[in-house]
Amino acid sequence: MLGEASSYQGGYERPNADEAARIATRHGASEEEHGLFSSVLSNLLHKDDDDDDAPTKKPVNADEVEHAAQAHDKIYSQNGGEPNEQSSSRDLGSAAALQAFKMFSGGGGSSGGSSNELIGMAMGEAMKLFNAQSGKTGGGSNVDQAEMLQNAAMMAMKLYMTHQSSQSNSGGSSSGGIGALMGMLGGGHQNQSSSGGLASSLLSKLL
């Protein structure tokens, strides 16, 4: 569609579903899951093509950061990357996206820092969590796989916008993206709650 390349805040090009899916399969998922990744992301992008106010076209907000930080802490810090049976699709997707962002903003990406890289890493990481949860429950899971991957991709897109914006404002510092997320929950955040302070401290572990 005309205008797709400039339809996302920060001026970055519309993500490529097939490229992101290839990156996801390289990030610990199987080749058989390539079609699932591509389908989920294609559907997400298709819904948002004609909607300038779509969630995927907006930077991450403080509530989303807070939820992702808490889910990440429970799964990765407290449980060694093993989600419990109560972890939801949103929990797994958000935590995986934040884990991918940690690697991405720290220089762990391999595709020039593109949005496809971060989205692919997030979906691949989410699939790892899904498989870990399924293994703990004997092959079953209460998490909807497609919903989890959509949450991971959407959160990754939002984090990418925040990262791009903070990189520009911080002169290219590799920690700029995480610093921006912490700033949303730090002392400058109006009406900061105790849970917001907790989330900010959790994010500090990623620096």
N, C-alpha and C positions, 0 to 999 in steps of 0.2 A: 504493500500500500504506500501511496505517496505520503511523505512526512513521517514514516516510521522511524527513520534514523534519528530524528530530533524530537520524538514524542516522549522521551523520558527525561526527567529533571536531571540537570547536570550535563546534558548534551551528549550522553553516551548512546551508542547505537542499540537498536532493539536486539535483545538476546537471540541467539540462534539455537533452536531446540535440538537440532541434530548434533551440533558441536558440543553443547552442554551435556548431552546424553553420552557422547563419546568420552568426555572427561569424567563423568560419573562412573562409567564402567572401568576406567583406569584407577579410580579411587576406591578400589576394594569391592566393587560390585561385579556381577558376572555379565558376560556378553549377552546372555539371554534376556537380561533386564534392560538392555539398550532401548528396545521398543517401548517399554513401559515408561522410562524416563522421558523419551521424546514425546510420547503421547500426552503425558501429564503436563509437560511444559508448553506444548503446542496449544492444548486446550486453554491453559491459563492465559497465554499471550493472545489467543484469538478472542477471548472474552473481553480483553482490555484494549484491543486495537482501536475501537471507536469511542472509548471512554477516557477523556482527558483527566477525569477525576478518579480513575481506577486506583485501588490500593497499591498495586505494583509500581505505580508512577509517583509515589510519595516516599520521602525519606522515613526512616524508622522513627517512631515516637517513644516517649518515655515509658508508657505502659508496656509496650512491646519489648523494650529493652529489659525492663524489670522482670517480666515473665521469662524471657529467654535466659537471663542471668541466673534466675533461681532454678529453672529446669536444668540448665547446664551444670550448676553446682551439684544438684542432687544426683545426676546421672554420671558425670565425669569425675567430680572431686570426691563425692561421698561414696560412690559405688563403682569406681574404676571403669566407667564406660559401659556399665550394665544397667539398663533401665529396669525398673520393677514392673510388676504386673499391672499396677495402677497408672502407669505413665500413658498419657493420651496421645492422640495423633499430633496435637499442637505441641505437647511437651517434647516429643521426639523430633519433630520438624524444627522447632525453634532452637533446641539445644544443639542439634546437628549443624544448623546454619551458623550459630555462634562459634562452634568448634572449628568449622571451616573458615570462618572469618579470622579466627585466631591464627590459623596457619597461613591464610592468604595475606593478611596485613603484616605478618612477620616475615614475608618473603618466601613462603612455602609454595607459592603458585608456580606454574611452569608454562603458562600461555600468555605471558606479557601483561598479566594483571587485568585481563578482560573480565567483563561481567559473566561471560560463559564459564570462565574458570571457577569463579566463586560459586555460581549456581550449580555447576556440575559437582564440585567438591561437596557442597551442602547436600545434594540429593544422594550422592554416594555414601556420605557419612550417615544420613538418615536410614539408608538401607542396611548399613551395618548394625545400627541400633535395633531396627525392626527384626533382623535375623537373630540378634542376641536375645531380644525379648521372646521371640518365638521358641528359641532353644530352651529358655528357662521354663516355659509353660508347656513343654512337650509338643511343640509344633503349632500350638494355637496362639492367637493374639487378639486382644480386643481393639487393636489399632487398625484403622482403615488405611491400607497401603497407599492408595492414590491420594487420599486426603493428607496423609503425612508428608508425601513428596511435594504436594502442592504447597503446604505450609513451609517446608524447607526452602523451596524455590522462591516463594514470595518474600520470606524473611531475608533470604540472601540478596534479592534484588534491592530491598530497602536498605540493607547494610551497605551494599555497594554504593548507593547514592550518598549515604552518610560518609563513607570512606572517601569518595571522590571529592566531595565538598570540603572535607577537613584536610585532605592532601593539598588542595589549592590554597587553603587558608594558612596551612602550617609549613608551606614551602617544600612539600614532598617528604616530610618526616614519616618513617615507616610506622610509627606508633600513633600517628595523627588520628586514624579512624577510631581506634579504641579510646583514645583520649576524648574524642567528641562524644562517644557513647557515655563515658563516665561523666562528662560535663552535663549531660541531660539529667543525671540523677544526683549530681553533686550539690555543693552548697549554693550554687547559683540557680538551682531549680526551685521555682516558687512553690510554696506549700509542701516542701519536702516532707515525706512521711518516713517513719522508721523503716518500713519495708523498702522504700526508695534508697535509704542509706545502706541497707543490707545489700541491695542489688548493686549499688555503686562499689561496695567493698568486694563483692564477688567479681565484678568486672576488673577490679584492680589486679586480681590474680592472673589475668590474661596479659598484663603488660610485661 
